[in-house]
Amino acid sequence: MTGFARAEGRSDRYSWTWEVKTVNGRTLDARFRLPPGYDSLEPPARQLVGERLKRGSIAVTLQLQAGAAPVTYRVNKGLLGELAAIVKETEQMVEAAPARIDGLLALRGVLEAVEPEESEQVRAAREAMLLESLVLALDRLIAARAAEGGRLATVLRALVEQMTGLVGQARASAATQPDALRQRLRDQIVAIIEHVPTFPQDRLAQELAILITKGDVREELDRLDAHIAAARVLIDQGDPAGAGRRLDFLSQEFNREANTLCSKSNDVALTRLGLDLKLAIDRFREQVQNIE
């Protein structure tokens, strides 16, 4: 199921933003983009994703910004000593004003900025805060997907009702009734006998029985009704633990029965209903791919 969410956080020296995007997928595939030096966050972050999501291609991105940190300075005594020696040597060679300490300190490399070292405890605390923000982003994503799921359930119910109507029309069609099938076959057999008078009567009876059995689609229609009832239950339950997979399996069963219905049909109207049913089933299956 598609979705997007973000969450922001801040500590004394850092601010950050988590972004989580999902698109449709049959399995769970999580990909992470983390700042350099934060690869250790991926295992716990992956675990958090796996605990909350079951399907979909998921992109998790962390953007981290460092704020201004207190900086101290130290003198590069070795470099300062070398510069002082050079100044003393050149004073004997040229006439110039004596070197001043502020001038020497202004030279590049004499004063070095020293950032405070960070303890393991401080870093661990920040990583814990980062993961808390990821949980917030995932919760927001789940809420967004739930809202989309509600809209999707409405679409699926409408498609199920469409399939129900088509199955009802197919059942009511005269072409699905055994008497109509028998009459049509009798007419065909009469035409055959007129052209082949010596065709054995018992053979004709056997062929008639076989053709009636093959042309009877009531069993397929009964199974379609059962699949429709099962789909309604799954949609109404909104089971997050695999409803998408179960509905996907049902859509395959729908398609199998619709194919058999079309292959058995000897009637133009029934064939048209079967094709309309297949179209509705294809739409149903496309939407089911969006469900976790």
C-alpha positions as CSV (number, residue, x, y, z in Angstrom):
1,M,0.0,0.0,0.0
2,T,1.3,3.4,-0.8
3,G,2.0,6.0,1.9
4,F,4.3,8.7,3.2
5,A,5.1,10.0,6.6
6,R,7.9,12.0,8.3
7,A,8.9,12.9,11.8
8,E,11.4,15.4,13.1
9,G,13.5,15.6,16.3
10,R,16.2,17.6,18.0
11,S,18.9,17.3,20.6
12,D,21.5,19.7,22.0
13,R,23.7,19.6,19.0
14,Y,21.7,17.9,16.2
15,S,18.4,18.1,14.4
16,W,17.0,15.3,12.2
17,T,14.2,14.3,9.9
18,W,13.0,10.8,9.2
19,E,11.0,10.2,5.9
20,V,9.3,6.9,5.2
21,K,7.8,6.1,1.8
22,T,6.0,2.9,0.8
23,V,4.8,1.6,-2.5
24,N,3.0,-1.7,-3.4
25,G,4.8,-4.9,-3.1
26,R,4.0,-8.6,-2.5
27,T,6.6,-8.9,0.2
28,L,8.4,-6.7,2.7
29,D,11.4,-4.9,1.2
30,A,12.9,-2.2,3.3
31,R,15.8,0.0,2.1
32,F,17.6,2.6,4.3
33,R,19.6,5.7,3.5
34,L,21.5,6.8,6.6
35,P,24.1,9.5,7.2
36,P,27.8,8.4,7.2
37,G,28.8,7.0,10.6
38,Y,25.2,5.9,11.5
39,D,25.2,2.4,9.8
40,S,24.7,0.9,13.3
41,L,21.2,2.3,13.3
42,E,20.0,0.1,10.4
43,P,19.5,-3.2,12.3
44,P,17.2,-1.8,15.1
45,A,15.5,0.4,12.5
46,R,14.9,-2.6,10.3
47,Q,13.4,-4.4,13.2
48,L,11.1,-1.6,14.0
49,V,9.9,-1.6,10.4
50,G,9.4,-5.4,10.4
51,E,7.3,-5.2,13.6
52,R,4.9,-2.7,12.1
53,L,4.7,-3.5,8.4
54,K,4.2,-6.8,6.5
55,R,4.1,-6.0,2.8
56,G,5.4,-3.2,0.5
57,S,8.6,-1.7,-0.8
58,I,9.7,0.7,1.9
59,A,12.3,3.5,1.6
60,V,13.5,4.9,5.0
61,T,15.7,8.1,4.9
62,L,17.4,9.9,7.8
63,Q,18.6,13.5,7.3
64,L,20.9,14.7,10.1
65,Q,22.1,18.3,10.6
66,A,24.7,19.3,13.2
67,G,24.3,22.6,14.9
68,A,27.0,25.0,16.1
69,A,29.1,23.3,18.8
70,P,31.2,25.1,21.4
71,V,34.8,25.2,20.1
72,T,38.0,25.6,22.0
73,Y,41.5,26.5,20.5
74,R,45.0,25.4,21.1
75,V,48.4,26.7,20.0
76,N,50.4,24.6,17.6
77,K,53.6,25.1,19.6
78,G,55.8,23.4,17.1
79,L,54.7,25.6,14.3
80,L,54.9,28.7,16.4
81,G,58.5,27.9,17.5
82,E,59.5,27.4,13.8
83,L,58.0,30.7,12.9
84,A,59.7,32.5,15.8
85,A,63.0,31.1,14.7
86,I,62.5,32.3,11.2
87,V,61.6,35.8,12.4
88,K,64.7,36.0,14.6
89,E,66.9,34.9,11.7
90,T,65.4,37.3,9.2
91,E,65.7,40.3,11.7
92,Q,69.5,40.2,11.1
93,M,69.0,40.2,7.3
94,V,66.5,43.0,6.8
95,E,65.4,46.1,8.7
96,A,61.8,45.6,9.8
97,A,59.6,46.1,12.8
98,P,59.8,43.3,15.3
99,A,57.3,40.6,14.9
100,R,54.3,40.7,17.2
101,I,52.6,37.8,18.8
102,D,49.2,38.7,17.5
103,G,50.6,38.6,14.0
104,L,52.1,35.2,14.5
105,L,48.9,33.8,16.0
106,A,47.0,35.1,12.9
107,L,49.0,32.9,10.6
108,R,47.2,29.8,9.4
109,G,47.8,26.7,11.4
110,V,49.2,28.4,14.5
111,L,45.8,28.4,16.3
112,E,43.8,25.1,15.9
113,A,40.1,24.7,16.6
114,V,39.4,21.7,18.8
115,E,35.9,20.2,18.9
116,P,34.8,18.6,22.1
117,E,35.0,14.8,22.1
118,E,31.7,12.9,22.3
119,S,31.3,10.1,24.8
120,E,29.7,6.8,24.0
121,Q,26.9,7.5,26.4
122,V,26.0,10.8,24.6
123,R,26.0,9.1,21.2
124,A,23.9,6.2,22.5
125,A,21.4,8.6,24.0
126,R,21.1,10.4,20.7
127,E,20.6,7.2,18.7
128,A,17.8,6.2,21.1
129,M,16.1,9.6,20.4
130,L,16.6,8.9,16.7
131,L,14.8,5.6,16.9
132,E,12.0,7.1,18.9
133,S,11.5,9.6,16.1
134,L,11.4,6.7,13.6
135,V,8.7,5.0,15.6
136,L,6.7,8.2,15.4
137,A,7.2,8.3,11.6
138,L,6.1,4.7,11.2
139,D,3.0,5.3,13.4
140,R,2.1,8.2,11.2
141,L,2.6,6.0,8.1
142,I,0.4,3.3,9.5
143,A,-2.4,5.9,10.2
144,A,-2.1,7.2,6.6
145,R,-2.2,3.7,5.2
146,A,-5.2,2.9,7.3
147,A,-7.1,5.9,5.9
148,E,-6.2,4.8,2.4
149,G,-7.3,1.3,3.3
150,G,-10.7,2.5,4.3
151,R,-11.1,4.1,0.8
152,L,-9.8,1.0,-0.8
153,A,-12.3,-1.2,1.1
154,T,-15.1,0.9,-0.5
155,V,-13.7,0.3,-3.9
156,L,-13.4,-3.5,-3.3
157,R,-17.0,-3.7,-2.0
158,A,-18.3,-2.0,-5.1
159,L,-16.4,-4.5,-7.3
160,V,-17.7,-7.4,-5.3
161,E,-21.3,-6.1,-5.7
162,Q,-20.6,-5.8,-9.5
163,M,-19.4,-9.4,-9.6
164,T,-22.4,-10.5,-7.6
165,G,-24.7,-8.9,-10.1
166,L,-23.0,-10.5,-13.0
167,V,-23.1,-14.0,-11.4
168,G,-26.8,-13.5,-10.7
169,Q,-27.4,-12.5,-14.4
170,A,-25.5,-15.6,-15.5
171,R,-27.5,-17.8,-13.3
172,A,-30.7,-16.4,-14.5
173,S,-29.7,-16.7,-18.1
174,A,-31.7,-19.3,-20.0
175,A,-28.5,-20.6,-21.5
176,T,-27.5,-21.9,-18.0
177,Q,-30.6,-24.0,-17.5
178,P,-30.5,-27.7,-18.3
179,D,-33.8,-27.7,-20.2
180,A,-32.6,-25.0,-22.5
181,L,-29.3,-26.9,-23.0
182,R,-31.2,-30.1,-23.8
183,Q,-33.5,-28.4,-26.3
184,R,-30.6,-26.7,-28.1
185,L,-28.7,-30.0,-28.3
186,R,-31.8,-31.9,-29.5
187,D,-32.2,-29.4,-32.3
188,Q,-28.5,-30.0,-33.2
189,I,-29.0,-33.8,-33.1
190,V,-32.1,-33.6,-35.3
191,A,-30.1,-31.8,-37.9
192,I,-27.4,-34.4,-37.7
193,I,-29.8,-37.3,-38.1
194,E,-31.4,-35.6,-41.1
195,H,-27.9,-35.7,-42.7
196,V,-26.8,-39.0,-41.2
197,P,-29.9,-41.2,-40.7
198,T,-27.9,-44.3,-39.7
199,F,-26.2,-42.6,-36.7
200,P,-26.7,-45.0,-33.7
201,Q,-29.4,-43.8,-31.3
202,D,-27.6,-45.0,-28.2
203,R,-24.4,-43.1,-29.3
204,L,-26.5,-40.0,-29.7
205,A,-27.9,-40.4,-26.2
206,Q,-24.3,-40.7,-24.8
207,E,-23.1,-37.7,-26.7
208,L,-26.2,-35.8,-25.5
209,A,-25.4,-36.6,-21.8
210,I,-21.8,-35.6,-22.2
211,L,-22.6,-32.3,-23.9
212,I,-25.2,-31.4,-21.2
213,T,-22.7,-32.1,-18.5
214,K,-20.0,-30.1,-20.1
215,G,-22.4,-27.2,-20.8
216,D,-23.8,-27.0,-17.3
217,V,-22.1,-24.0,-15.5
218,R,-24.1,-24.1,-12.3
219,E,-21.2,-25.6,-10.4
220,E,-19.0,-22.8,-11.4
221,L,-21.6,-20.2,-10.4
222,D,-22.0,-21.9,-7.0
223,R,-18.2,-21.7,-6.4
224,L,-18.2,-18.0,-7.5
225,D,-21.0,-17.3,-5.0
226,A,-18.9,-19.0,-2.3
227,H,-15.8,-16.9,-3.2
228,I,-17.8,-13.7,-3.2
229,A,-19.1,-14.5,0.3
230,A,-15.5,-15.2,1.5
231,A,-14.3,-11.9,-0.1
232,R,-17.0,-10.0,1.8
233,V,-15.9,-11.4,5.1
234,L,-12.2,-10.6,4.5
235,I,-13.0,-7.0,3.4
236,D,-15.3,-6.4,6.4
237,Q,-12.9,-7.9,8.9
238,G,-10.0,-5.7,7.7
239,D,-7.6,-8.3,9.0
240,P,-4.1,-6.7,8.9
241,A,-2.3,-10.1,9.2
242,G,-2.6,-11.2,5.6
243,A,-5.9,-10.1,4.2
244,G,-4.1,-8.9,1.1
245,R,-2.6,-12.4,0.4
246,R,-6.0,-14.1,1.0
247,L,-7.8,-11.8,-1.2
248,D,-5.1,-12.2,-3.9
249,F,-5.7,-16.0,-3.7
250,L,-9.4,-15.5,-3.9
251,S,-9.0,-13.3,-7.0
252,Q,-7.1,-16.2,-8.7
253,E,-10.0,-18.5,-7.8
254,F,-12.5,-16.0,-9.2
255,N,-10.5,-15.9,-12.5
256,R,-10.3,-19.7,-12.7
257,E,-14.1,-20.1,-12.4
258,A,-14.8,-17.2,-14.9
259,N,-12.5,-18.8,-17.4
260,T,-14.3,-22.1,-17.1
261,L,-17.6,-20.3,-17.4
262,C,-16.6,-18.7,-20.7
263,S,-15.1,-21.9,-22.1
264,K,-18.3,-23.9,-21.3
265,S,-20.6,-21.2,-22.7
266,N,-22.4,-21.9,-26.0
267,D,-24.5,-18.7,-25.7
268,V,-23.4,-15.2,-26.8
269,A,-25.1,-13.5,-23.9
270,L,-23.6,-15.8,-21.3
271,T,-20.1,-15.4,-22.9
272,R,-20.6,-11.6,-22.7
273,L,-21.4,-11.9,-19.0
274,G,-18.4,-14.1,-18.5
275,L,-16.1,-11.5,-20.1
276,D,-17.6,-8.7,-18.1
277,L,-17.0,-10.8,-15.0
278,K,-13.4,-11.3,-15.9
279,L,-12.9,-7.6,-16.3
280,A,-14.4,-6.9,-12.9
281,I,-12.1,-9.6,-11.4
282,D,-9.0,-8.1,-13.0
283,R,-9.9,-4.7,-11.5
284,F,-10.5,-6.4,-8.1
285,R,-7.1,-8.1,-8.3
286,E,-5.3,-4.9,-9.2
287,Q,-6.8,-3.2,-6.1
288,V,-6.0,-6.2,-3.9
289,Q,-2.3,-5.7,-4.7
290,N,-2.5,-2.5,-2.6
291,I,-3.5,-4.3,0.5
292,E,-1.1,-5.5,3.2
